[in-house]
């Protein structure tokens, strides 16, 4: 199977996790604008669906942590959500806003709720964005539905059970195009090792590691030849990539 267009990048992919959060609050247009200004082409975000069907770029189910309102996105209309401010300063963007603002960028989108699945599929199709998105979820059922609805041209991340299969058996069943988007480890278990990267290579699966905000760990992962690193600290990641001679940008 040929490599998905999303993965066509000259070196390890630098991902701006939620756009970064050092200069502006996470998952806001200001954060994504900052990452793009540094040359990041890959923007990671999350989606939830409002009560009236609007897809918003937001990580938490609840608004308390970032907006100070103890309410769920799924229970509010878009007009109510639009009045809120992340960190007291920045509005919550719609996913449509991000697609329109960054037509040449690639999006890593974590589908956080079943209710967001159908609007996300419809938006990707309406935008003709299948070649520039990778869809993630911790739900295997949700990923299976996304793969079925978007078809063989889609790219999704591995579910936790698929990641375990790759780790233990070194292979995966099925023909769907997938990427392993994983943390370095879980508890006492080291996940991203030379063996894991080697298994992924043999299975034709890219390895993207999240969420790394430490220079030494970024260097360790690059030494393992991973295919991408996600970070909240976009300046740090760009600096380490440049130091190693692997920084490439969309500008």
N, C-alpha and C positions, 0 to 999 in steps of 0.2 A: 504494500500500500504506500503511495507517495506521501511525503510529509505534508501535513496541513499547512496552508499558507500562513496561518497565524504564527507558526513556529519558525518561519523563514527570517532569520536574524543572524548577522555576522558575529557570532560569539554568544556568551552567556547573556540571557535577557535580563535587563534591569527593570524591576517592577516597582512602581510607586504604590505601596500598600495604602489603600484608602486615600490616595493622593499624597500621603505624607502628613505629618502632624506637628512639625517643628516650627513652621512659619504661619500656618493657618489651621483651623480645626479640621479634623478628619472628615473625609467624604463631603467636602464643600467645594464649590466652584473655585474658591480662592486657593485651596490646596492643590487641586488638579491644574490650575493655571500655573502655579509655581513650579510643579513638577515638569510640566510641558516646557516652561521657560528654560529649564536646565537641560532640556534635550531628551527627556523621558518620552518614549513612544508607547510604553505599556502602562496602562492605568488600571489598578485593581480597585474594585468597589463591590458593594452589596446592594441587593434590592428587596424592598418590601412593597406591598400593595396597600393603597389607602382604601377607606371604606367605599369610595366611589370609583375605584378601579384605576387610579393613577399610580404608576410605577415610580417609586422614589429611591434615590441612591442613599442608603442609610443602613448601618450595621445592626443596631439593636432593634428588638421588637418593641421595646418601650423607650420613651423619650426622656426619661428622668435623668440618666447619666449625662447626656450631652446638651439637653435643652431645658432641664429643670422642671419638666412637666410629667407627672406620673400618669401617663396615658399611653395606650398602644397605637401605633400607626394604623393598624387595621381597623380601629374604631373611629378614626377621624377622617373627615373629608379633606380633599386637597386644599381647599381654601383655608381651612384651619391650620394645616401643616405649613402652608406657605407663609403664614404670619410668624412662625417660630424662628428662633435663631440658635444655631449651634454655637456653644460657648458664649452665648449672649451677643454674637456679632454677625454670624454668617447664615444665610438662608439655606434650607435643605433643597438640593437640586432634584429635578426629575431626571430619570434615566434618559428620556428624550432630549433634555437640555444638554447632557453630556455628549450624546451621539451627534447632535447638531453643532455643538461648539468645537468638537474635536473629530472632524470627519476623516482624518488620515490616521488617527491613533487606534491602537488596539486595546480592547477592554477585557479584563479578567473579571467576570461577574459571578458573585456568589449568590445564588438564589436561596434566600433565607426562609421562605414560606411557600407552602403549596399554593396559596392564593396568588402568589406572584408569578407562578410558572406560566400560565397561559398568556397573561399580558406581556411577559418577557419574550416568549416565542413569537407573538404577534409583532412586537416592536422590532425584533431582529429581522424578521421577514420584511416588514415595511421599510426598514432602513437599508435592506440589501447588505446586511452586515455579517453574514455568516462566516466569511473568510477572516474577519478581524475580531472575533470573540472566542473566548474559552469560558465555558460555563462550569461553575463548581457548586457543590452541595455536599453536606455530610449525609444526606439521605440517598441511599442507593435507589430506592423507589422513584424519587424525584429525578435523579439522573437518568434512570431508564426511560422515564416518560419524556424527558427533554431529548434524549437520543432518538427516540421514536418519532417525536413531533418534528424535530429539525432535520432528521434524515442522515444519510451517510456522510454528508459534507460537514457535519458538525464536529466540534472538538469539545470534549468535556474533561474534567479532572477525574481522578480515581475516587471512588467511594472508599471509606475506611476498610471495608471487607476486601475490596480489590487491592488495596495497598498491602494488606496482610498476605494475600495470595502471592503478590509479586515478591514480597520480602521472604516468604517461606519457600515457595515453589519455583520462583524465578521466571514465572510465565503467567499469562492471563488468558482465560477463555474469551471467545468472541472476537469480532472484527471491528468494533467501534474504535474511532480514533480518540485516544486518551492521553492525558499528561498526568504524571504523578506530582501533585502539589501537596507537599508534606512539611511538617516541622522537622528539625534535626533529630528529635527523639521524643519518646513519650515515657515519662517516669524514668525508670532505670534502663529502659530499652533504647539503644542507639538505633535510629532508623536509617539516617543517611550515612552510609558507609561506602567503602569502595565496592563491596559485594553488592549492595543495593543498586548503586549506579551501574555496575556491570550487568546485573540482571535486567535493569530497565533498558539498557542499550540493546541487549539481545532481543528484548521484546518490542523494540522500536518505540519506546516510551520516553519522553523528555522528563527530566527531574527538575522541578522548581521548588525552592525551599523558602518557607516563611517562618516567622517574620523576624528578620535578622537586623539588629541595630548595633552590632558590635563589630569593629573592624577586624579583630583577630578571627572571629568566627566566619566573617565573609571570606577572608583569605583561606581559611581551612576548607571551606566549601568549594572555592575556586580550584584549590589543589586537588580536590576530589573530582573535578571536571563536571560539576553539575551544570545544568542547562539554563539556570536562571535563579535569581535571588530576589525576594520581596523584602522591602524595608519601609519603615516609617520615616527614617532619616535619609531623605533623598540626597542631600549634600554628601553625607558620609559614603553612601553606596557609590555615587559617581566618583568620589575621590579615590576610593579603593580600586574601583574598576580602572580608572585612569592610571593609577600607580602600577597596576598589573598589565597595562597595555591592552585592555579588552573593552574599554569604553567605546560605544558607538551610539550615536544619537540620530534622531529624525530630522535634525537641522543641518 
